[in-house]
């Protein structure tokens, strides 16, 4: 275990940030080489005369940023490849490609919160129990145990009308969306409605389906179904529980309207339930699929609850689509990872998944509170909304604000943000979408301070 030189000015405050910057700079400069085992948090706290919690939070932030790795029983050590000249030519990075000091773009959970120990234990357990025959190609729709556990979980947590025969394992929601769109196109659907505003990445997948896209506005009650009826769409992609990016919940009357629309046009609702596990200030909202299982193709994923790298999710399809989704998987990729499916089933069945969600929910709530409080102090003229659930906040900027100028100014101050305009079909008021899951509360406060500086300069 190596000794390291890092200094902290206790009188200057922001101790977590000072420690993160000191360690990060040492790693970048090569003073702390890749593979170096860092001192235990208790030891480093004693050496620097800090509380252990400060060191733990600093280590967690560096894990989230990828500078260090950590595993129970093995300690914390420096990841390779971050020092100048280490594993690459000694050249300056392209400023356009350099990582910002504070990344507030939405879409990612706290990667350092991934339950490595529980996941490895689950894989070890299922491998020890798996017969040799189980290592062959599995059911293209997912192994039976996975489908059973997912169906039970969704019935319990999301009030879904889910049965194992209608659950199809997918490689994340994007994969499920692609499968569903292919099946719906084969059935003759040619016009697809999308909420306005909506996420740009799924929209690119939707555009590749061959269907014509039409935007349908979202207001404070969610998707405006009366506007949907004016279109020729027979398929709609929507987030009823927590619309992205506005954060609104589809109102009960609108839910009934949307289901009635689907029945009238013989249509299908693609329900994106991307972050339903994270709610803070409101009662849980059941999924739309539970109200109309014959008209809703439900998509869920572990990309926000665990990590995008797993590429693991599930679809709950109407009976006339479930079989076709399995066929497409069979003829395209022969199905997903049996071992990962069984590991996920083990996490759910033993309660480890629920325990993990309770832990990260508390963490994300604290981070949300830190960002909202800091923005209110720094930029009281900005209106923050959509934060009762999820991992991002929508910010309404004052009329006349220039999103592009603010984005550039924020980048110059080391803060990366997501302007709202690229997520719209039709022009609308200026705004930002800010993700807060990946930064500790102290860093979110500093990011808000820098945003305030950028806004005043602009």
C-alpha positions as CSV (number, residue, x, y, z in Angstrom):
1,X,0.0,0.0,0.0
2,X,1.6,3.3,-1.1
3,X,1.9,6.5,0.7
4,X,0.7,9.5,-1.3
5,X,1.3,13.2,-1.1
6,X,-1.8,15.3,-1.2
7,X,-2.5,18.5,0.7
8,X,-5.8,20.0,2.0
9,X,-6.3,23.5,3.4
10,X,-8.8,22.8,6.1
11,X,-9.4,26.5,6.7
12,X,-10.4,27.0,3.0
13,X,-13.5,24.7,3.2
14,X,-14.8,22.5,0.4
15,X,-12.7,19.7,1.7
16,X,-14.1,16.9,-0.4
17,X,-13.5,18.9,-3.6
18,X,-10.0,19.8,-2.5
19,X,-9.2,16.2,-1.9
20,X,-10.7,15.0,-5.2
21,X,-8.8,17.7,-7.1
22,X,-5.5,16.8,-5.4
23,X,-5.8,13.1,-6.1
24,X,-7.1,13.6,-9.6
25,X,-4.3,16.0,-10.5
26,X,-1.7,13.6,-9.0
27,X,-3.1,10.8,-11.1
28,X,-3.2,12.9,-14.3
29,X,0.4,14.1,-13.7
30,X,1.6,10.6,-13.2
31,X,2.7,11.2,-9.6
32,X,0.2,8.5,-8.5
33,X,0.7,5.7,-11.1
34,X,-2.0,3.4,-12.5
35,X,-2.3,0.3,-10.2
36,X,-1.3,2.2,-7.1
37,X,-3.2,1.0,-4.1
38,X,-4.6,4.0,-2.2
39,X,-4.5,4.1,1.6
40,X,-7.7,3.0,3.4
41,X,-10.1,5.8,4.0
42,X,-9.6,5.7,7.7
43,X,-5.8,5.8,7.4
44,X,-5.8,8.7,4.9
45,X,-8.3,10.6,7.0
46,X,-6.0,10.3,10.0
47,X,-3.0,11.4,8.0
48,X,-4.8,14.5,6.7
49,X,-6.7,15.1,10.0
50,X,-10.1,14.9,8.2
51,X,-13.2,13.0,9.0
52,X,-13.4,9.6,7.4
53,X,-16.6,10.6,5.6
54,X,-14.8,13.2,3.6
55,X,-12.3,10.7,2.3
56,X,-15.0,8.1,1.5
57,X,-17.0,10.7,-0.5
58,X,-13.8,11.8,-2.4
59,X,-13.0,8.2,-3.2
60,X,-16.6,7.6,-4.4
61,X,-16.4,10.6,-6.7
62,X,-13.1,9.4,-8.2
63,X,-14.6,5.9,-8.7
64,X,-17.6,7.5,-10.5
65,X,-15.2,9.5,-12.7
66,X,-13.2,6.4,-13.5
67,X,-9.9,7.5,-12.0
68,X,-9.9,4.9,-9.3
69,X,-11.4,1.4,-8.9
70,X,-12.7,-0.2,-5.7
71,X,-13.7,-3.6,-4.6
72,X,-14.6,-4.9,-1.2
73,X,-11.7,-6.9,0.2
74,X,-9.3,-5.6,-2.4
75,X,-9.2,-2.0,-1.5
76,X,-9.1,1.1,-3.7
77,X,-6.5,1.5,-6.4
78,X,-5.7,3.9,-9.3
79,X,-7.0,3.0,-12.8
80,X,-4.5,2.9,-15.6
81,X,-4.5,5.2,-18.6
82,X,-5.1,8.6,-17.0
83,X,-1.6,9.9,-16.7
84,X,-0.2,12.0,-19.6
85,X,1.9,9.7,-21.7
86,X,0.5,6.5,-20.1
87,X,-0.6,4.2,-22.9
88,X,-0.8,7.0,-25.5
89,X,1.3,9.6,-27.3
90,X,2.3,12.7,-25.4
91,X,-0.2,15.0,-27.1
92,X,-2.6,17.6,-25.9
93,X,-6.2,16.4,-26.0
94,X,-8.6,18.0,-28.4
95,X,-10.4,20.6,-26.3
96,X,-13.7,19.6,-27.9
97,X,-13.2,16.1,-26.7
98,X,-11.8,16.8,-23.2
99,X,-14.0,15.7,-20.3
100,X,-15.5,18.6,-18.4
101,X,-14.7,19.0,-14.7
102,X,-18.5,19.0,-13.9
103,X,-20.7,17.0,-16.2
104,X,-24.4,17.8,-15.7
105,X,-25.7,16.2,-18.8
106,X,-28.5,13.8,-18.0
107,X,-28.8,10.1,-18.7
108,X,-26.3,8.4,-16.4
109,X,-26.6,7.1,-12.9
110,X,-23.8,7.1,-10.3
111,X,-21.6,4.5,-11.9
112,X,-19.6,4.2,-8.6
113,X,-22.8,3.0,-6.9
114,X,-23.0,-0.2,-9.0
115,X,-23.3,-3.1,-6.4
116,X,-20.1,-4.9,-7.6
117,X,-20.0,-7.2,-4.6
118,X,-23.6,-8.3,-4.8
119,X,-23.4,-8.7,-8.6
120,X,-20.2,-10.9,-8.4
121,X,-21.8,-12.9,-5.6
122,X,-24.9,-13.4,-7.7
123,X,-22.9,-14.6,-10.7
124,X,-20.8,-16.9,-8.6
125,X,-24.0,-18.4,-7.1
126,X,-25.8,-19.0,-10.4
127,X,-22.6,-20.4,-12.0
128,X,-22.2,-22.9,-9.1
129,X,-25.9,-24.0,-9.5
130,X,-26.0,-23.9,-13.3
131,X,-25.8,-27.4,-15.0
132,X,-23.5,-27.8,-17.9
133,X,-26.5,-27.9,-20.3
134,X,-27.5,-24.4,-19.0
135,X,-24.3,-23.0,-20.7
136,X,-25.8,-23.5,-24.2
137,X,-28.1,-21.1,-26.1
138,X,-31.0,-20.2,-23.9
139,X,-34.6,-19.2,-24.7
140,X,-34.3,-16.1,-27.0
141,X,-36.9,-14.4,-24.8
142,X,-34.8,-15.0,-21.7
143,X,-34.5,-17.9,-19.3
144,X,-37.6,-18.9,-17.4
145,X,-36.3,-17.8,-14.0
146,X,-35.5,-14.3,-15.2
147,X,-38.9,-13.9,-16.8
148,X,-40.6,-15.2,-13.7
149,X,-38.7,-12.8,-11.4
150,X,-39.2,-9.8,-13.7
151,X,-42.9,-10.5,-14.0
152,X,-43.3,-10.8,-10.2
153,X,-41.2,-7.6,-9.6
154,X,-43.2,-5.6,-12.1
155,X,-46.5,-6.7,-10.6
156,X,-45.3,-5.8,-7.1
157,X,-43.6,-2.5,-7.8
158,X,-45.2,-1.2,-11.0
159,X,-48.7,-2.6,-10.8
160,X,-48.1,-4.3,-14.2
161,X,-50.2,-7.0,-15.7
162,X,-47.1,-9.1,-16.3
163,X,-46.9,-12.9,-16.8
164,X,-43.7,-14.7,-17.7
165,X,-44.9,-15.7,-21.1
166,X,-45.2,-12.0,-22.1
167,X,-41.8,-10.9,-20.7
168,X,-39.0,-10.8,-23.2
169,X,-35.4,-10.1,-22.2
170,X,-33.7,-7.3,-24.1
171,X,-30.3,-5.7,-24.2
172,X,-31.5,-2.4,-22.7
173,X,-34.6,-0.3,-23.7
174,X,-33.0,0.9,-26.9
175,X,-32.8,-2.7,-28.1
176,X,-36.4,-3.4,-27.0
177,X,-37.5,-0.3,-28.8
178,X,-35.9,-1.5,-32.0
179,X,-37.5,-5.0,-31.7
180,X,-40.9,-3.5,-31.0
181,X,-40.7,-1.0,-33.9
182,X,-39.7,-3.8,-36.3
183,X,-42.6,-5.9,-35.3
184,X,-45.1,-3.0,-35.5
185,X,-43.8,-2.0,-38.9
186,X,-44.4,-5.6,-40.1
187,X,-48.0,-5.2,-38.9
188,X,-48.5,-2.2,-41.2
189,X,-47.9,0.8,-38.8
190,X,-46.4,3.7,-40.6
191,X,-46.8,6.8,-38.5
192,X,-45.3,7.1,-35.0
193,X,-46.0,9.9,-32.5
194,X,-43.4,11.2,-30.1
195,X,-43.7,13.5,-27.1
196,X,-42.5,17.0,-27.7
197,X,-40.0,17.6,-26.1
198,X,-38.4,14.2,-25.8
199,X,-35.0,12.5,-25.6
200,X,-32.9,12.8,-28.7
201,X,-31.2,9.3,-28.5
202,X,-34.5,7.3,-28.6
203,X,-35.8,9.7,-31.3
204,X,-32.9,8.7,-33.6
205,X,-33.9,5.0,-33.1
206,X,-37.5,5.9,-33.8
207,X,-36.5,7.7,-37.0
208,X,-34.6,4.6,-38.2
209,X,-37.8,2.5,-38.0
210,X,-39.1,3.6,-41.4
211,X,-42.1,5.2,-39.8
212,X,-42.9,8.9,-40.2
213,X,-42.4,10.8,-36.9
214,X,-44.8,13.4,-35.7
215,X,-44.3,15.5,-32.5
216,X,-47.2,15.8,-30.0
217,X,-46.9,18.5,-27.3
218,X,-46.6,17.8,-23.6
219,X,-48.2,20.2,-21.0
220,X,-48.4,20.1,-17.2
221,X,-50.8,17.0,-17.4
222,X,-48.5,15.1,-19.8
223,X,-49.1,14.1,-23.5
224,X,-51.9,16.2,-25.0
225,X,-54.0,13.4,-26.4
226,X,-56.4,15.7,-28.2
227,X,-53.4,16.8,-30.3
228,X,-52.4,13.1,-30.8
229,X,-55.9,12.5,-32.3
230,X,-55.2,15.1,-35.0
231,X,-52.3,13.0,-36.4
232,X,-52.3,9.9,-38.5
233,X,-50.2,8.0,-35.9
234,X,-51.1,4.5,-34.8
235,X,-48.1,4.1,-32.5
236,X,-47.0,6.5,-29.8
237,X,-43.8,6.5,-27.7
238,X,-44.4,8.0,-24.2
239,X,-43.1,8.1,-20.6
240,X,-46.3,8.2,-18.6
241,X,-44.7,7.9,-15.1
242,X,-42.0,10.5,-15.6
243,X,-41.9,12.2,-19.0
244,X,-38.5,13.0,-20.3
245,X,-37.4,15.8,-20.0
246,X,-40.3,17.7,-18.4
247,X,-40.7,15.2,-15.5
248,X,-44.5,15.5,-15.6
249,X,-46.8,12.5,-14.8
250,X,-49.5,11.7,-17.2
251,X,-52.7,12.7,-15.5
252,X,-55.4,10.0,-14.8
253,X,-57.8,11.5,-17.3
254,X,-55.1,11.6,-19.9
255,X,-54.3,8.0,-19.2
256,X,-57.8,7.0,-19.9
257,X,-57.8,9.2,-23.1
258,X,-54.6,7.6,-24.4
259,X,-55.9,4.1,-23.9
260,X,-59.1,5.0,-25.6
261,X,-57.2,6.5,-28.5
262,X,-55.1,3.3,-28.9
263,X,-58.3,1.2,-29.0
264,X,-60.0,3.5,-31.5
265,X,-57.1,3.4,-34.0
266,X,-56.1,-0.2,-33.3
267,X,-52.8,1.3,-32.1
268,X,-50.0,0.5,-29.7
269,X,-48.4,2.6,-26.9
270,X,-44.7,2.2,-26.4
271,X,-44.3,2.8,-22.6
272,X,-40.8,4.0,-21.7
273,X,-40.4,3.3,-17.9
274,X,-36.8,4.4,-17.8
275,X,-36.3,5.6,-14.2
276,X,-39.5,4.6,-12.4
277,X,-37.5,3.3,-9.4
278,X,-36.5,6.8,-8.3
279,X,-39.2,8.9,-6.7
280,X,-38.8,11.3,-3.8
281,X,-41.7,13.6,-3.1
282,X,-44.7,11.8,-4.5
283,X,-46.6,8.6,-4.2
284,X,-45.7,5.8,-6.6
285,X,-47.4,5.8,-10.0
286,X,-48.3,2.5,-11.6
287,X,-47.4,1.8,-15.2
288,X,-49.8,2.3,-18.0
289,X,-49.4,-1.3,-19.1
290,X,-51.3,-2.5,-16.0
291,X,-54.4,-0.6,-17.3
292,X,-54.2,-1.9,-20.9
293,X,-51.9,-4.9,-21.4
294,X,-53.3,-5.6,-24.8
295,X,-52.4,-2.1,-26.1
296,X,-49.1,-1.3,-24.3
297,X,-45.6,-2.5,-25.1
298,X,-43.8,-1.8,-21.8
299,X,-40.0,-1.3,-21.7
300,X,-37.8,-1.4,-18.6
301,X,-34.1,-1.4,-18.1
302,X,-31.2,-1.6,-15.5
303,X,-29.3,1.2,-17.2
304,X,-30.4,3.7,-14.6
305,X,-30.9,1.4,-11.6
306,X,-27.6,-0.5,-12.0
307,X,-25.4,0.5,-15.0
308,X,-25.7,1.0,-18.8
309,X,-22.8,-1.4,-19.3
310,X,-25.0,-4.4,-18.3
311,X,-27.2,-3.9,-21.5
312,X,-30.0,-5.6,-19.6
313,X,-33.7,-4.9,-19.7
314,X,-37.1,-6.3,-20.3
315,X,-40.2,-5.8,-22.5
316,X,-43.7,-6.8,-21.5
317,X,-45.6,-7.2,-24.7
318,X,-49.2,-7.8,-25.7
319,X,-49.8,-11.5,-26.6
320,X,-49.8,-10.7,-30.4
321,X,-46.3,-9.1,-30.1
322,X,-44.5,-11.2,-27.5
323,X,-44.1,-14.2,-29.8
324,X,-42.8,-12.1,-32.6
325,X,-40.3,-10.3,-30.4
326,X,-38.9,-13.7,-29.4
327,X,-38.7,-14.7,-33.1
328,X,-36.8,-11.6,-34.0
329,X,-34.3,-12.2,-31.2
330,X,-33.9,-15.8,-32.3
331,X,-33.1,-14.8,-35.9
332,X,-31.0,-11.8,-35.1
333,X,-28.8,-12.5,-32.0
334,X,-30.0,-15.9,-30.6
335,X,-30.9,-14.2,-27.3
336,X,-29.0,-12.5,-24.5
337,X,-26.6,-13.6,-21.7
338,X,-28.1,-16.5,-19.7
339,X,-25.6,-15.9,-16.9
340,X,-26.5,-12.2,-16.6
341,X,-30.2,-13.0,-16.7
342,X,-29.8,-15.5,-13.9
343,X,-27.7,-13.1,-11.9
344,X,-30.4,-10.4,-12.2
345,X,-33.1,-12.9,-11.2
346,X,-31.0,-13.8,-8.2
347,X,-30.7,-10.2,-7.1
348,X,-34.4,-9.7,-7.3
349,X,-35.3,-13.0,-5.7
350,X,-33.0,-12.5,-2.7
351,X,-34.1,-8.9,-2.1
352,X,-30.6,-7.5,-3.0
353,X,-32.0,-5.4,-5.9
354,X,-34.6,-3.8,-3.6
355,X,-31.9,-3.0,-1.0
356,X,-29.7,-1.5,-3.6
357,X,-32.5,0.7,-4.9
358,X,-33.3,1.9,-1.4
359,X,-29.6,2.9,-0.9
360,X,-29.2,4.8,-4.2
361,X,-32.6,6.4,-3.8
362,X,-31.4,8.1,-0.6
363,X,-28.2,9.2,-2.3
364,X,-29.9,10.6,-5.4
365,X,-32.4,12.5,-3.2
366,X,-29.6,14.2,-1.3
367,X,-27.9,15.1,-4.6
368,X,-31.1,16.5,-6.1
369,X,-31.7,18.6,-3.0
370,X,-28.1,19.9,-3.2
371,X,-28.5,21.0,-6.8
372,X,-31.9,22.5,-6.3
373,X,-30.7,24.4,-3.2
374,X,-27.6,25.7,-4.9
375,X,-29.4,26.8,-8.1
376,X,-32.0,28.6,-6.0
377,X,-29.2,30.5,-4.2
378,X,-27.1,31.2,-7.3
379,X,-29.8,31.7,-9.9
380,X,-33.2,32.5,-8.2
381,X,-34.6,33.7,-11.5
382,X,-34.3,30.1,-12.9
383,X,-37.3,27.9,-12.4
384,X,-36.5,24.3,-11.5
385,X,-39.2,21.6,-12.0
386,X,-39.7,17.9,-12.7
387,X,-37.6,16.9,-9.7
388,X,-40.2,14.9,-7.7
389,X,-38.7,11.7,-9.3
390,X,-35.9,10.6,-11.7
391,X,-32.3,11.6,-12.1
392,X,-32.6,15.0,-13.8
393,X,-34.1,18.5,-13.4
394,X,-35.7,20.7,-16.0
395,X,-34.7,24.4,-15.7
396,X,-36.9,27.1,-17.3
397,X,-34.6,30.0,-18.2
398,X,-35.8,33.6,-18.3
399,X,-37.4,34.7,-21.5
400,X,-34.8,35.8,-24.1
401,X,-32.0,33.6,-22.7
402,X,-29.6,32.2,-25.3
403,X,-29.2,28.5,-24.7
404,X,-26.2,28.2,-27.0
405,X,-24.4,31.1,-25.5
406,X,-25.0,29.8,-21.9
407,X,-23.9,26.3,-22.9
408,X,-20.6,27.7,-24.3
409,X,-20.1,29.9,-21.3
410,X,-20.7,27.0,-18.9
411,X,-18.3,24.8,-20.8
412,X,-15.7,27.5,-20.5
413,X,-16.1,27.3,-16.7
414,X,-15.8,23.5,-16.7
415,X,-19.5,22.7,-16.6
416,X,-21.2,20.7,-19.3
417,X,-25.0,21.1,-19.6
418,X,-27.8,20.0,-21.9
419,X,-29.8,22.7,-23.7
420,X,-33.5,22.0,-24.2
421,X,-33.9,23.2,-27.8
422,X,-32.3,20.1,-29.4
423,X,-34.9,18.0,-27.6
424,X,-37.9,19.8,-29.2
425,X,-39.8,19.3,-32.4
426,X,-41.3,22.8,-32.4
427,X,-39.6,25.9,-31.0
428,X,-40.3,26.7,-27.4
429,X,-39.1,28.7,-24.3
430,X,-35.4,28.4,-23.4
431,X,-34.4,25.8,-20.9
432,X,-31.8,23.3,-19.7
433,X,-31.9,19.6,-18.6
434,X,-29.5,19.0,-15.8
435,X,-28.5,15.5,-14.5
436,X,-27.3,15.3,-10.9
437,X,-26.9,11.5,-10.3
438,X,-23.1,11.4,-11.0
439,X,-21.8,14.2,-8.8
440,X,-21.6,14.4,-5.0
441,X,-23.5,17.2,-3.2
442,X,-20.4,19.4,-2.8
443,X,-19.5,19.2,-6.4
444,X,-23.1,19.9,-7.5
445,X,-22.9,23.1,-5.3
446,X,-19.7,24.1,-7.0
447,X,-21.2,23.3,-10.5
448,X,-24.2,25.6,-9.7
449,X,-21.8,28.3,-8.5
450,X,-19.9,28.2,-11.8
451,X,-23.2,28.1,-13.7
452,X,-24.2,31.3,-11.9
453,X,-20.9,32.9,-13.0
454,X,-21.4,31.8,-16.6
455,X,-25.0,33.1,-16.6
456,X,-24.0,36.5,-15.2
457,X,-21.1,36.8,-17.7
458,X,-23.6,36.0,-20.5
